[in-house]
Amino acid sequence: MTAPQPSIVDACTGADGRPPLVTLLARAQASFIADFEARLRASEIDGLSLAHSTNVLRHLSEGPRRARDIVDRCGVTKQAVSQQIAHLERNGFVVVSRDEEDQRARIVTLTTQGECAQVIVHRLFEEVESDWAGRIGEDAAAALRQALTDLLGEGTAC
């Protein structure tokens, strides 16, 4: 008896002939990142990337924070965050100092340049989202945000 031959699977379509959701989500993320990075390169900010802004800068909006707290909040490795903090410090976006209570710990604080970068990054995120909403419609953009929030749960945005 011959084993049934598996059907050929197209990686770009699911069983229903439509692209798999995971593919669409990955492509949407890649598109958003490319759009954001292009705007960032065209802005007045030098030496900053999406990773720097999402992994480090956004966690400093409420004030100085221990480097370990940033690692715990952003979900990437300690080594990656340490390299990003070092890059941000070399480029004048943050200053790093020893914690007075625990000399082993490092405190990361935004500089004035880092605060300006946060404002610009926030504006660029809003621009990309606004452009996308313009392409698919405000209602569709709101529905997409709600559907993803429902799927992932509240509090998963950060």
Secondary structure, DSSP 4 states (H G I P E B T S, - for coil): -PPPPPPP--TTS-TTSSPPHHHHHHHHHHHHHHHHHHHHHHSS--S--HHHHHHTGGGGTTS-EEHHHHHHHH-S-HHHHHHHHHHHHHTTSEEEEE-SS-TTSEEEEE-HHHHHHHHHHHHHHHHHHHHHHHHH-HHHHHHHHHHHHHHH-TT---
